[in-house]
Amino acid sequence: MPKLSSPRALFALAFAAATFSAGRAHADDDAPAVDPPPSALAMRESVRSYYDSEMTSAYLFVGYGAVTAAAGGVTLTQGGDFARGFGLSSLVLGGVTALGGAGYGVAVKVRGGYYTRLAGSDLAQFKLEEAERLEGTNRRFWLYLGSELLEAAAGIGLATYGVLAKDDLWKGVGLGAAIQGIGLFAIDVPGAGRAARYRDDVRRFDPKVGLAVGGGDRPWAATVGGVF
């Protein structure tokens, strides 16, 4: 057995130590980063930001539906089967989108006001209610996106049939439906990601820990409190 003081033994020991350190560093690098829970102030800001963005989505739905419905109405004034098919599908589907967007905007206004006030007064109750609601919202987003893709695919299928059958009516109907489905999908994809990020913020938020800055005659003071 070589002595510890021999060059070969020292080299082997150094090599083993370096290998172990490199392995630990690699393992640490591979460990997933865990974001710290948001503060009460950051959570309240996240609530406002989320519902403001949802209102923007509602406006986009209304605007997209109104524009496509108007385009359908104008097209109906033109002659031909294609104009009749495209105009009718765009008018009907665009009108439904605009009305749905308006309804969603009202719901977001009411819901956003409620949860913004709740986050300002009772963070523990806010997390309990909002976390449960967001689980359902994120599950339903897959249904929304799937139905929009299905609408787009059905429209493309009808338009393809119209081309192959030389039927301008179905070509127009299919094109109108495809445009509506693709547009709705494009609006909803960012919303799905936003809802998932907001849900993660609510999940990580710990309402038992709070930070208050200032108080009384000491505006520079900071107090950490707990809810038990």
C-alpha positions in Angstrom: 0.0 0.0 0.0 1.6 3.4 -1.0 2.3 5.9 1.8 0.1 8.9 2.0 3.1 11.2 1.5 4.1 9.7 -1.8 3.4 11.7 -4.9 1.2 9.0 -6.4 -1.0 8.8 -3.3 -1.3 12.6 -3.0 -2.3 12.8 -6.7 -4.9 10.0 -6.2 -6.4 11.8 -3.2 -6.5 15.2 -5.0 -8.1 13.6 -8.0 -10.8 11.9 -5.9 -11.5 15.1 -4.1 -11.8 17.1 -7.3 -14.1 14.4 -8.8 -16.3 14.5 -5.7 -16.5 18.3 -5.8 -17.3 18.4 -9.5 -20.1 15.8 -9.0 -21.6 17.8 -6.1 -21.5 21.0 -8.2 -23.1 19.3 -11.1 -25.8 17.9 -8.9 -26.4 21.4 -7.5 -26.6 22.8 -11.0 -29.2 20.2 -12.0 -31.4 20.9 -9.0 -34.5 22.8 -10.0 -34.5 26.4 -8.8 -37.3 27.2 -6.4 -38.7 30.7 -6.5 -39.3 32.3 -3.1 -42.9 32.9 -2.2 -44.2 36.3 -3.1 -44.6 39.0 -0.4 -48.0 40.3 0.5 -47.3 43.5 -1.5 -46.1 41.4 -4.6 -49.2 39.2 -4.3 -51.6 42.1 -4.3 -49.8 43.5 -7.3 -50.0 40.2 -9.0 -53.8 40.1 -8.5 -54.2 43.6 -10.0 -52.0 42.8 -12.9 -53.7 39.5 -13.7 -57.2 40.9 -13.8 -56.1 44.0 -15.8 -54.7 41.6 -18.4 -57.9 39.5 -18.4 -59.8 42.7 -19.1 -57.5 43.4 -22.0 -58.3 39.8 -23.3 -62.0 40.6 -23.0 -61.6 43.7 -25.1 -59.7 41.7 -27.7 -62.5 39.1 -27.9 -65.1 41.9 -28.4 -62.9 43.7 -30.9 -62.1 40.6 -32.9 -65.7 39.4 -32.9 -67.0 42.8 -34.0 -64.5 43.1 -36.8 -65.1 39.7 -38.2 -68.9 40.1 -37.8 -68.7 43.5 -39.6 -66.6 41.9 -42.4 -69.2 39.2 -42.7 -72.0 41.7 -43.0 -70.2 43.6 -45.7 -69.4 40.4 -47.6 -73.1 39.4 -47.5 -73.9 42.5 -49.7 -71.7 41.0 -52.4 -73.1 38.5 -54.9 -72.1 34.8 -55.2 -72.1 31.6 -53.1 -68.7 32.2 -51.6 -69.7 35.7 -50.4 -72.9 34.3 -48.9 -71.1 31.4 -47.1 -68.2 33.5 -45.8 -70.4 36.4 -44.8 -72.9 34.3 -43.0 -70.4 32.2 -41.0 -68.3 35.3 -40.1 -71.4 37.3 -39.1 -72.8 34.6 -36.9 -69.5 33.4 -35.3 -68.1 36.9 -35.0 -71.3 38.1 -33.3 -71.1 35.2 -30.8 -67.5 36.0 -30.1 -68.3 39.7 -29.5 -71.2 38.9 -27.1 -69.1 36.3 -25.3 -66.3 38.7 -24.9 -68.6 41.4 -23.5 -70.0 38.9 -21.0 -66.5 37.8 -20.0 -65.5 41.4 -19.5 -68.4 41.9 -17.1 -67.5 38.8 -15.2 -63.8 39.8 -15.0 -64.7 43.2 -13.7 -66.8 41.8 -10.9 -64.5 39.0 -10.0 -61.4 41.1 -10.2 -62.9 43.7 -7.9 -63.9 41.1 -5.4 -60.5 39.3 -5.2 -58.6 42.6 -5.2 -60.5 43.8 -2.2 -60.2 40.4 -0.5 -56.4 40.4 -1.0 -56.3 43.9 0.6 -58.3 42.8 3.7 -57.8 39.1 4.3 -54.9 37.4 2.5 -55.5 34.0 4.1 -59.1 33.9 2.9 -58.0 35.2 -0.5 -55.5 32.4 -1.0 -58.1 29.8 0.0 -60.8 31.0 -2.4 -58.6 32.1 -5.3 -56.4 29.0 -5.3 -59.5 26.8 -5.6 -61.0 28.9 -8.4 -57.8 28.9 -10.4 -57.5 25.2 -10.3 -60.8 25.0 -12.2 -59.8 27.9 -14.5 -56.6 26.2 -15.6 -58.4 22.9 -16.2 -61.0 24.6 -18.4 -58.4 26.3 -20.5 -57.6 23.0 -22.2 -61.3 22.8 -23.2 -61.2 26.3 -24.5 -58.1 25.8 -26.6 -59.2 22.4 -27.8 -62.6 23.7 -28.9 -61.0 26.6 -30.8 -58.6 24.2 -32.6 -61.5 22.0 -33.4 -63.4 25.0 -34.8 -60.4 25.9 -36.9 -59.9 22.4 -38.1 -63.6 22.0 -39.0 -63.4 25.2 -41.0 -60.3 24.1 -42.8 -62.0 20.8 -43.6 -65.2 22.5 -44.9 -63.1 24.9 -47.0 -61.1 22.0 -48.4 -64.3 20.1 -49.3 -65.5 23.2 -51.0 -62.4 23.5 -53.1 -62.4 19.8 -54.1 -66.1 19.8 -54.8 -66.0 23.2 -56.5 -68.7 24.4 -54.1 -68.1 28.0 -53.3 -70.7 28.1 -50.5 -68.9 25.6 -48.3 -65.6 27.1 -49.2 -66.8 30.4 -47.8 -68.4 28.9 -44.7 -65.2 26.9 -43.9 -63.0 29.9 -44.4 -65.1 32.1 -42.0 -65.1 29.3 -39.4 -61.3 28.8 -39.7 -60.5 32.4 -39.3 -62.7 32.6 -36.2 -61.2 29.6 -34.5 -57.6 30.6 -35.3 -58.1 34.1 -33.9 -59.7 32.9 -30.7 -56.9 30.4 -30.2 -54.3 33.2 -30.7 -56.0 35.3 -28.0 -56.4 32.4 -25.6 -52.9 31.0 -25.7 -51.3 33.9 -23.8 -54.2 33.8 -21.4 -53.6 30.2 -20.5 -49.9 30.9 -19.7 -50.9 33.9 -17.7 -53.5 31.9 -15.6 -50.9 29.2 -15.0 -48.3 31.7 -13.7 -50.9 33.5 -11.5 -52.0 30.1 -10.1 -48.3 29.3 -9.2 -48.0 32.7 -7.5 -51.1 32.0 -5.4 -49.9 28.5 -4.6 -46.5 29.7 -3.4 -47.9 32.7 -1.4 -47.7 32.2 2.3 -50.3 34.5 4.0 -49.0 33.7 7.5 -46.0 35.9 7.0 -46.3 39.6 6.4 -44.0 42.7 6.3 -45.2 46.1 7.4 -43.1 49.2 6.7 -43.4 52.2 8.9 -45.9 52.8 11.8 -46.6 55.4 14.3 -43.8 58.0 14.6 -41.2 55.7 13.1 -41.7 55.6 9.3 -38.4 54.0 8.8 -39.2 50.9 10.9 -40.0 47.5 9.4 -42.0 44.9 11.3 -42.4 41.2 10.4 -45.5 39.6 11.6 -47.2 36.3 11.6 -50.7 35.1 11.5 -51.4 32.1 13.7 
